[in-house]
Amino acid sequence: MLPKIRIKPVLDPIDRAIEVLAGVIMVLTFTNALSVSHAGNADLKAMLIGSLGCNLAWGIIDGIMYLMNCVVQEGLDLK
């Protein structure tokens, strides 16, 4: 007899909504950086680099927070 595998959802509904909102904010940051295209080349390049850097930093922070949440949940499940 095979043991039943319990599958947990990855994110609860509140976390999903927060992730969607953060995604929208990142897309708006990038599209607003592209909207400066009428500015000079140096300004456009600086805005694109800043926008990509902001999105990369947010992704790294979000990943670290997700991992920390998983570790805390595992600790709470041990009790």
URWO-V152678 format. One line per field, one symbol per residue. psi: psi as a letter, one per 40 degrees, with the letter a starting at -180 (. if undefined). Layout:
psi=???
//
This chain:
psi=hiihhhhiidiiddddddddddddddddddddddeeeeaidddddddddddddddddddddddddddddddddddddd.
//
